[in-house]
Amino acid sequence: AQSVTQLDSQVPVFEEAPVELRCNYSSSVSVYLFWYVQYPNQGLQLLLKYLSGSTLVESINGFEAEFNKSQTSFHLRKPSVHISDTAEYFCAAFQGAQKLVFGQGTRLTINP
Amino acid sequence: DTGVSQDPRHKITKRGQNVTFRCDPISEHNRLYWYRQTLGQGPEFLTYFQNEAQLEKSRLLSDRFSAERPKGSFSTLEIQRTEQGDSAMYLCASSFQTGEGGYTFGSGTRLTVV
């Protein structure tokens, strides 16, 4: 089974609409969870992370993610998206405490 | 420190040729990782180093692939006898030993095998 699963390969939304990008993880990974963003022709940038403590974590540009142990999920949300949020988003988790494993990615497309 | 640097950004090579990529990590980071990313997929782990020691290699890393980090600083990834299936983005990342702060990725090297 996939260690980290992103349920949607593409998510189109209108500008200023809310968005949720879904991520589920399996028991084969740790609960150190991350979201990365990749803009066209660039490397991955860390968006936010959950290591312990509060289950709701936030990024500096308005994204937030909630760790839900019972549902093994770490969904990413933003209440109002902007054109500049157009990118590919990757959920990741540590496997064996040694390396990050990534989901397949979700392409977020913002329509004006 | 300007982050993780990868060179070259793009490489086009003929099938059967050898190619070598370089990665310069953040100097304070003692772990260095190589990933491969194909179109529409997430990054797939290839190998990682702690200082100069290569601690893990993925099954994806066939015997045509070799990675080194001779002095615990920069790293090279060499692919011998390239095949069309090797066409991908090769990403390098670095981190502190625990990795819990997340990885810092370079911009990648896009390899096209023709």
Interface residues (C-beta under 8 A of the other chain):
Chain A: V4 Q6 S9 Y32 F34 Y36 N41 Q42 G43 L44 Q45 L46 K49 L51 F90 A92 F94 Q98 K99 L100 V101 F102 G103 Q104 G105
Chain B: V4 Q6 Y33 G40 Q41 G42 P43 E44 F45 Y48 L55 E56 L91 A93 G99 E100 G101 G102 Y103 T104 F105 G106 S107 G108
